Amino acid sequence: MASKTVIPFLVGMMLLTGVCNTLLTKLQDNQCVRDCDNPDPKKHVLFEQPVLQTAQMFVGEAGCWLVVGLMAAYSRIAKRRSPSGDGYEPIQSTDAQADADADPNADAASINSESTLLPKRSSAGPGGVLSGFGILLLALPAICDILGTTLMNAGLLMVAASIYQMTRGALVLFVGLFSLVFLGRKLHLFQWLSLFGVVMGVALVGLAGAIQPDTKANATSLSALVAEDPAAAEAVRVVLGVLLIAGAQIFTATQFVLEESLLERSSIEPIEVVGWEGLFGLAVTLIGMLVLHFAIGRTDAGRLGPFDLVEGFRQMVENKVVLISSFLIMISIGGFNFFGLSVTRSVSATSRSTIDTCRTLFIWIVSLGLGWETFKWLQVAGFALLVYFTFLFNGIVQPPFEFLRPRREVEDLLPEQPIEHN
């Protein structure tokens, strides 16, 4: 657990990197990568590579192994410099030692004992179900992460950054339902009410974006297939984006439940979980990108689209903003996971929920300041519902009526605390 003096710094860095993850990804989405010299802005082609953005996220997660290596190296150096590192430890007199001295057979028992005087070394590697080849089980939550992140990246192409972040609040709905079905947890009446309130909040946020869509030079290729009228296409774009982001929370919730099931039966460190999932996720994503490139990207219909791997890398390399932001996202993702894992066991559930709320607010404020979106009162109402009912679901605020209050202690749905990766 981090010391109290360091926690404010860790919380601040977690908040900063979390905000940067979303804003930098949206910055990439706003970059023109083809036909940028055309006087008609509607002819400009923006960076639409959600799968490639998923790959860069996994590179950042795999970078957590650098932190693990540095921590291991620091631990070895510290042991060598300390007296205990040479095998010498101070002998402390205890009541147990006094009893042993009084026993005449204690010396003989000590001589015949098979245990050493030196402290035992902890076994290397994770124990439990994730030991040995069992570590491959982490590929399952990694695949869920691939599907969820790719869908969210696709949704972010169609909505404002703040709507994206608010819609991710639907995660609590699926975490609650999946914990009930797969982990055998029990939901109280006030929690069911909270889940309904979260759905209403997400619906209001999506409705705000559809009624007052932000002006955009060109619609995405996905929404252009749905509607021909520009005004209708704009509304359809927002609704489709919200549905993709909300639907992606199904995979994210599945990922959380799988991680909970694996972590409670093993002794692996959470930061190593992120590292392994980063490696597995990157490998599966790259294989999927190759398959999609040859199956779709090389066809006439798929050429220059999101599944054209060659075009995607060309856009990333030739556009300096996209290239630099890609490296920054990798660093930010790695930092967010490190700071988040350092904080999650040192602060209360109230603090974690407050951090998430502040993250959404900062993203909203910066997006408004950059002119990426416009202010919507209906979105404020939706966000207020999301915050209140999420706090109510987590037990941070008490139910408003006596009959909703549980008579016994509420069980944590995910005692191991979900590892949020982006």
C-alpha positions in Angstrom: 0.0 0.0 0.0 1.3 3.4 -0.9 2.2 5.9 1.8 -0.2 8.7 2.6 2.2 11.3 1.4 2.5 9.7 -2.0 -1.2 9.0 -2.6 -2.2 12.5 -3.7 0.5 12.4 -6.4 -0.6 8.9 -7.5 -4.3 10.0 -7.7 -3.3 13.2 -9.6 -1.3 11.2 -12.1 -4.0 8.6 -12.5 -6.5 11.3 -13.2 -4.1 13.0 -15.7 -3.3 9.9 -17.6 -7.0 8.8 -17.6 -8.0 12.1 -19.1 -5.2 11.9 -21.7 -6.2 8.5 -22.8 -9.6 9.7 -24.1 -8.6 13.1 -25.3 -5.5 11.9 -27.3 -7.6 9.1 -28.9 -10.2 11.7 -29.9 -7.4 14.0 -31.2 -6.4 11.2 -33.5 -10.0 10.8 -34.7 -10.1 14.5 -35.7 -7.0 14.3 -37.9 -7.4 14.5 -41.7 -5.3 11.8 -43.4 -6.5 11.9 -47.0 -7.8 14.5 -49.5 -6.9 17.2 -47.0 -6.3 19.8 -49.7 -9.8 19.6 -51.0 -11.6 22.9 -50.5 -14.8 21.1 -49.5 -14.4 19.9 -45.8 -16.9 17.2 -46.3 -14.5 15.5 -48.7 -11.7 15.3 -46.1 -11.0 11.8 -44.8 -10.3 11.5 -41.1 -8.3 8.9 -39.2 -10.7 6.0 -38.6 -8.6 3.1 -37.4 -10.3 1.7 -34.2 -8.4 -1.7 -34.5 -5.1 0.1 -34.8 -6.0 2.2 -31.7 -6.7 -1.0 -29.8 -3.3 -2.4 -30.7 -1.5 0.8 -29.4 -3.4 0.4 -26.2 -2.1 -3.2 -25.7 1.4 -1.9 -26.4 1.0 0.4 -23.5 -0.3 -2.4 -21.3 2.6 -4.7 -22.3 4.9 -1.8 -21.2 3.9 -2.6 -17.6 6.6 -5.3 -17.8 9.2 -2.6 -17.8 7.8 -1.4 -14.4 7.8 -5.0 -13.1 11.5 -5.4 -14.3 12.5 -2.1 -12.7 10.8 -3.0 -9.4 12.5 -6.4 -9.4 15.9 -4.8 -10.1 15.4 -2.2 -7.3 14.4 -5.0 -4.9 17.6 -7.0 -5.7 19.8 -3.9 -5.3 18.1 -3.0 -2.0 18.6 -6.6 -0.7 22.3 -6.5 -1.5 22.8 -3.2 0.3 20.9 -4.4 3.4 22.5 -6.6 6.1 19.8 -9.2 5.6 20.8 -9.5 2.0 24.0 -11.3 3.1 22.0 -13.8 5.1 22.4 -12.1 8.5 19.4 -11.1 10.5 19.1 -9.7 14.0 18.0 -12.3 16.6 15.0 -11.1 18.6 14.2 -12.5 22.0 10.6 -13.6 22.2 8.4 -15.6 24.6 8.6 -18.5 22.2 12.4 -18.4 22.2 12.3 -18.3 26.0 10.2 -21.4 26.1 12.5 -23.1 23.6 15.5 -22.3 25.9 13.7 -23.9 28.8 13.1 -27.1 26.8 16.1 -29.5 27.0 15.2 -31.2 23.8 15.1 -27.9 21.8 18.7 -28.1 20.6 18.2 -31.6 19.3 15.0 -30.7 17.5 16.8 -27.8 15.9 19.7 -30.0 14.8 17.4 -32.6 13.3 15.1 -30.0 11.6 15.0 -29.8 7.8 14.3 -26.1 7.8 17.1 -23.6 7.3 18.0 -20.7 9.5 17.8 -18.3 6.5 14.4 -16.8 5.6 12.5 -18.8 3.0 12.2 -17.4 -0.5 8.9 -16.9 -1.9 8.2 -19.1 -4.9 8.7 -17.3 -8.3 5.7 -16.7 -10.5 2.0 -16.7 -9.8 0.4 -19.5 -7.9 -3.0 -21.1 -8.2 -4.8 -21.5 -11.5 -2.5 -19.0 -13.2 0.7 -21.0 -12.6 2.5 -22.6 -15.5 0.5 -22.9 -18.7 -2.5 -21.7 -16.7 -1.2 -18.1 -17.4 -2.8 -18.6 -20.9 -6.2 -18.2 -19.2 -5.5 -14.5 -19.1 -6.0 -14.6 -22.9 -9.7 -14.8 -22.2 -10.1 -11.4 -20.5 -7.6 -10.0 -23.1 -9.9 -11.1 -25.9 -12.8 -9.4 -24.1 -10.7 -6.3 -23.8 -10.0 -6.4 -27.6 -13.7 -6.6 -28.5 -14.7 -4.0 -25.9 -12.0 -1.5 -26.7 -12.4 -1.8 -30.4 -16.2 -1.2 -30.2 -15.6 1.8 -27.9 -13.0 3.3 -30.3 -15.5 2.9 -33.1 -18.1 4.6 -31.0 -15.7 7.4 -30.2 -15.5 8.2 -33.9 -19.2 9.1 -33.8 -19.7 11.0 -30.6 -18.1 13.7 -28.5 -15.4 12.7 -26.0 -17.6 13.6 -23.0 -20.6 11.5 -24.3 -18.2 8.6 -24.8 -16.9 8.8 -21.3 -20.4 9.2 -19.8 -21.8 6.3 -21.8 -19.1 4.1 -20.4 -21.0 4.5 -17.1 -23.3 1.7 -18.3 -20.5 -0.7 -17.2 -22.0 -0.8 -13.7 -25.2 -2.3 -15.2 -23.5 -5.3 -16.8 -21.1 -5.8 -13.9 -24.1 -6.0 -11.6 -26.0 -8.4 -13.8 -22.9 -10.6 -14.5 -21.9 -10.8 -10.9 -25.4 -12.0 -10.1 -25.5 -14.6 -12.8 -21.9 -15.9 -12.8 -20.5 -15.1 -9.4 -23.6 -15.8 -7.4 -23.7 -12.3 -5.8 -27.0 -10.9 -4.5 -28.5 -7.6 -5.6 -30.6 -5.6 -3.2 -33.6 -3.6 -4.2 -31.8 -0.3 -4.1 -29.1 -1.7 -6.4 -31.8 -2.8 -8.9 -33.1 0.8 -8.7 -29.6 2.1 -9.3 -29.2 0.0 -12.4 -32.5 1.4 -13.8 -31.3 4.9 -13.0 -27.9 4.3 -14.8 -29.8 3.2 -17.9 -31.9 6.3 -17.8 -28.8 8.5 -17.4 -27.1 6.9 -20.4 -30.3 7.3 -22.4 -30.5 11.0 -21.6 -26.8 11.5 -22.6 -27.4 9.8 -25.9 -30.6 11.7 -26.5 -28.8 15.0 -25.8 -26.2 14.1 -28.5 -28.9 13.1 -31.0 -31.1 16.2 -30.5 -28.2 18.7 -30.4 -25.5 17.0 -32.5 -22.2 18.8 -32.7 -21.3 20.2 -36.1 -18.9 17.9 -37.9 -17.4 18.4 -41.3 -18.1 14.9 -42.5 -19.9 11.9 -41.1 -18.2 8.6 -40.5 -18.4 5.9 -43.1 -20.5 3.7 -40.8 -23.2 6.3 -40.3 -23.1 7.3 -44.0 -24.4 3.9 -44.8 -27.5 4.3 -42.6 -28.8 7.7 -43.7 -28.5 9.9 -46.7 -29.9 13.1 -45.2 -27.1 15.1 -43.5 -29.2 16.0 -40.4 -30.5 12.5 -40.1 -27.1 11.0 -40.6 -25.7 13.2 -37.8 -28.4 12.0 -35.3 -27.9 8.4 -36.5 -24.2 8.7 -36.0 -24.6 9.7 -32.4 -27.2 7.1 -31.6 -25.1 4.4 -33.3 -22.0 5.6 -31.4 -23.7 5.5 -28.0 -25.1 2.0 -28.8 -21.6 0.7 -29.7 -20.0 2.2 -26.5 -22.8 0.9 -24.3 -22.7 -2.5 -26.0 -18.9 -2.6 -25.5 -19.5 -2.6 -21.7 -20.8 -6.1 -22.0 -17.3 -7.3 -23.0 -15.7 -5.0 -20.4 -18.0 -6.4 -17.7 -17.2 -10.0 -18.9 -13.5 -9.1 -18.7 -13.9 -7.9 -15.1 -15.8 -11.0 -14.0 -13.2 -13.3 -15.6 -10.4 -11.4 -13.9 -12.2 -11.6 -10.6 -12.7 -15.3 -11.0 -9.0 -15.8 -11.8 -7.5 -13.4 -9.3 -9.3 -14.8 -6.3 -7.8 -18.3 -7.1 -4.2 -17.1 -7.7 -1.5 -15.0 -6.1 -0.3 -13.1 -9.2 0.2 -9.3 -8.9 -2.4 -7.2 -10.6 0.3 -5.3 -12.6 1.5 -8.6 -14.0 -2.1 -9.4 -15.0 -2.1 -6.2 -17.0 1.3 -7.0 -18.6 0.2 -10.5 -19.6 -3.1 -9.3 -21.0 -1.1 -6.7 -22.9 1.1 -9.3 -24.5 -1.8 -11.7 -25.3 -4.0 -8.9 -26.5 -1.4 -7.4 -28.7 -0.6 -10.9 -30.3 -4.3 -11.6 -30.9 -5.0 -8.1 -32.3 -2.0 -8.3 -34.7 -3.2 -11.7 -35.9 -6.7 -10.4 -36.3 -5.5 -7.3 -38.2 -3.6 -9.6 -40.7 -6.6 -11.8 -41.2 -8.9 -8.9 -41.7 -6.4 -7.2 -44.1 -6.2 -10.2 -46.4 -9.9 -11.0 -46.1 -11.4 -7.5 -46.4 -8.7 -4.8 -46.6 -7.4 -6.0 -50.0 -10.8 -6.2 -51.6 -12.2 -3.3 -53.7 -14.8 -2.6 -51.0 -12.4 -2.7 -48.1 -9.4 -0.9 -49.6 -8.5 2.3 -47.8 -10.9 1.4 -45.0 -10.4 0.5 -41.3 -9.3 -3.0 -42.2 -6.7 -2.0 -44.7 -3.6 -2.6 -42.6 -1.1 -1.0 -45.0 -3.3 2.2 -45.3 -3.7 2.3 -41.6 0.0 2.3 -40.9 0.6 4.8 -43.7 -1.9 7.2 -42.1 -0.2 6.8 -38.8 3.3 7.3 -40.0 2.7 10.2 -42.4 0.6 12.2 -40.1 2.9 13.6 -37.3 0.0 14.4 -35.0 -1.3 10.8 -35.2 2.2 9.3 -34.8 3.2 11.5 -31.8 -0.2 11.0 -30.1 0.2 7.2 -30.6 3.4 7.2 -28.6 1.8 9.4 -26.0 -1.2 7.1 -25.7 1.0 4.1 -25.2 2.8 5.9 -22.4 -0.4 7.2 -21.0 -2.1 3.8 -21.0 1.0 2.3 -19.2 1.0 5.1 -16.7 -2.8 4.9 -16.1 -2.5 1.2 -15.2 0.5 1.7 -12.9 -1.0 4.7 -11.1 -4.4 3.1 -11.0 -3.2 -0.2 -9.5 -1.0 1.8 -7.0 -4.1 3.8 -5.9 -6.9 1.2 -6.0 -5.9 -0.6 -2.8 -5.0 2.6 -0.9 -8.2 4.6 -1.2 -11.8 4.0 -0.5 -14.6 3.3 -2.9 -15.8 6.8 -2.4 -12.4 8.2 -3.6 -12.4 5.9 -6.6 -15.8 7.0 -7.7 -14.9 10.6 -7.2 -11.8 10.1 -9.3 -13.9 8.6 -12.1 -16.4 11.5 -11.9 -13.6 14.1 -12.0 -12.1 12.3 -15.0 -15.4 12.7 -16.9 -15.7 16.3 -15.9 -12.2 17.2 -17.0 -12.7 15.5 -20.3 -15.9 17.5 -20.7 -14.4 20.8 -19.8 -11.3 20.3 -22.1 -13.5 19.2 -25.0 -15.7 22.3 -24.6 -12.6 24.5 -24.3 -11.1 23.0 -27.5 -14.4 23.5 -29.4 -14.8 19.8 -30.0 -18.4 19.9 -28.7 -21.1 22.3 -27.5 -22.8 22.6 -24.1 -26.1 20.7 -23.6 -28.3 21.0 -20.6 -29.9 17.6 -21.3 -26.4 16.0 -21.1 -26.0 17.6 -17.7 -29.2 15.9 -16.5 -28.0 12.6 -17.8 -24.6 12.9 -16.2 -26.2 13.9 -12.9 -28.3 10.7 -13.0 -25.3 8.6 -13.9 -23.2 10.0 -11.0 -26.0 9.7 -8.4 -27.1 6.2 -9.2 -23.6 4.9 -9.6 -22.8 6.3 -6.1 -26.0 4.7 -4.8 -25.1 1.4 -6.4 -21.7 1.4 -4.8 -23.1 2.3 -1.4 -21.5 5.7 -1.3 -24.9 7.5 -0.7 -27.8 6.0 1.2 -31.0 5.1 -0.5 -33.6 7.9 -0.2 -36.3 5.8 1.4 -36.2 3.5 4.4 -37.7 0.5 2.7 -34.8 0.6 0.1 -32.1 0.4 2.8 -30.6 -3.2 3.3 -31.0 -4.7 6.7 -27.6 -6.5 6.5 -24.2 -5.6 5.1 -24.0 -5.4 1.4 -21.6 -7.9 -0.2 -19.0 -6.5 -2.7 -19.8 -7.6 -6.2 -16.1 -7.7 -7.2 -14.0 -7.9 -4.0 -10.7 -7.9 -6.0 -11.5 -4.5 -7.5 -11.7 -4.4 -11.3 -8.6 -3.5 -13.2 -9.6 -0.7 -15.5 -7.2 -0.5 -18.4 -8.1 2.7 -20.3 
